Amino acid sequence: MSGGVTRREVRQRTADQNGTRVEHSTGTMTTTLTGDGRSVESALKTLWERVQGAGDLIQQLREERQALLSQVDQLRAEVQHLQQDLSRKEQLMKTMTVSQGQAGAALANGEREALARKVKDLLAKIDAYL
């Protein structure tokens, strides 16, 4: 291997801020960092910052997703409640329609005319008192 890179043990050498060599356990090679090493270190630092930013964004999106799922559940419950209410009202309307139909049939046999005469008579008596 060339360029100061040799294959041995499980350590990697890097230079800290002051140019002091520091060894880190990596599992493959030993490297001496110079000018190119600093650019690699800078690139890794930038990459790490981007990874952290992506992690933060992922967390934020998960929270938003959870809030939206909660809102969807609330809306589904509201829709179900409204459907039950509508069903109950439709049933009540059917019952009222059937009742009115039966009342109309009962009054259809001449009783309607008799009732209309009584109402007219009552109105005439009210007018007479006024």
Summary of the structure (lengths in Angstrom):
residues: 130
radius of gyration: 43.9
end to end distance: 122.7
largest distance: 125.6
contacts: 258
relative contact order: 0.05
helix: 71%
strand: 11%
